[in-house]
Amino acid sequence: MNESDSVVVHLLDKEYRVACPAGERDNLLRAARYLDKQMREVRDANVIGLERIAVMTAINLAHELLQTSTALESAPSNDRLERLLNKVDAEISAQQRHRADMNAPPSH
């Protein structure tokens, strides 16, 4: 591993050198900060031992990921949303035409 291909991250006050693809440094550092925060929360809940903290944090993050994934899968698709928006637009246009017809002077 080449020095320029790696990043140093800090987790629970320990330093780790991690391989990092070009252009992903900021994302990796952001992920490491988030992981450190989550690990500190687990540790502050009186979980003892680095390995146990890491495992409990991994389980919590996997749970979060699965909840988010499930929520995204059950969300309406873009096609469905587009169809609904088209229906709303058509109804608004019809209502505007109806109002215009109601306000038009009577023809003789």
N, C-alpha and C positions, 0 to 999 in steps of 0.2 A: 504494500500500500504506500503510495507516494504521498508526501506531506501535503501537496496541493490538492489531493483528492480526499482529504479528511478534514474533520471539524472536531474541535474539543467541546464536549458538553459537560455540564455539571448536574448530577443527580444526587440529592441528599448530601451535598458538600463533598462528593467524590467526583473525580475527573475521569472522563472516558473519551478516548479518541475513536471517532466513528467514521467509516468510509462514507463519502458523500458525492453523488453525481454532480457534474458541473451544472450550475444554475439552480441547485436545490438547497444551497447553504441556508438561506433565510427561512425556508420552510422547515428544514431540519432543526434549526435553532428554536423556532417557534414551537415545534412539536416537543422538543426537549424541555422547554420551559413549562409547557402544559403538563408533561409527564412528571416533572419535578414537583409541581404544585399538587398534583393528584397524590403522589407518593407521600408528600408532607402531610396531607390530610389524613391518609391512612395511618401514618406513623403517629399523628396527634390523637388518633382514636385508640391509642395504647396498644397498637400492634407492634410486636418486638421482633427484631431480626430483619436484616436487609432482604433476605430471600423471601420471607413471609410477606413483607411489605410489597415487594415486587409482584408476587403472585396475587395478592389481594387487589393490588392496583390493576393488574392485567385483567382480572376477572371483572372488576368494575368497568374498565374501559370497553371490554368485549360486550358487556351488558348494554352500555350506552350505545355502542355501534349497532348492535342488533335492534335496539328500540328505534333508532333513527332509520335504519334500513327498512324495518317493517312499516314505519310511518310513511316513508317515501313510496314503498310498493303499494300501499293502500290509497295513496293520494291520486286524485283524478289525473288521467293522462293529458298531455298537451293537446292531442287531437280532440278529446272530449271537451276540454276547456274552450278550444277554438270554436267548436260547433255551438256550444252554449253562448259564447260571445256573439257569434253570427246571428243566433236567434234573438238575442237581446237587441242587437243593432237593427234587425228587421222590424221588431216590435216598436222600437223608438221611432223609426222612419214611418211606420204605418200610423202611429199616433200623431206625429207631426203633420202628415198629409191630412188626417182626419180633422185636426184643429184648423188647418189652412182652409179646408173645404167649409167648415162651420163658420169661419170668419169672412169668407168671400161674400161679396154683395150678391143678392139674388139676381139671376139672369131673367130678362123679360122676353 
